Amino acid sequence: MNITDLKGTVKLSNGVKMPYFGLGVFKTNEGVEVENSVKWALESGYRHIDTAAIYQNERGVGNAVKASGIPRNEIFITTKAWNENQRNGTVMKGFEESLEFLQTDYVDLYLIHWPVKKKYNATWKVIEEIYR
């Protein structure tokens, strides 16, 4: 196992291979900044992009992934459910918005960004539904 290899992966319990390294786009501005960041990371060999609804840059991530010409199944995309969706019971709606912004019909990893007290069990149930 060589975790310093950009193409190296770890096998998750469901059999999905997740790249060791990924580009996180927290605090990367929507538009040209995030699009160039993702573009350059993909050109450099990165195959994992980590974003979140609260970062407000999923659209730019989606644009860059689409423009890269790399098949979608070769790029591992992580995004996250945000607190307001948990509080409002709109986790599924938030997930669908993320898919729309990312211009994909699936994400490889969907996380609870920050577990909201008395809401994270319901959020988990929605994520299980999404997984199925």
PyMOL commands that set and color helices and strands:
alter all, ss='L'
color gray80, all
select helices_A, chain A and resi 32-43+53-55+58-68+72-74+83-88+91-102+120-131
alter helices_A, ss='H'
color red, helices_A
select strands_A, chain A and resi 9-11+17-19+23-24+48-50+76-81+109-112
alter strands_A, ss='S'
color yellow, strands_A
deselect
rebuild
show_as cartoon
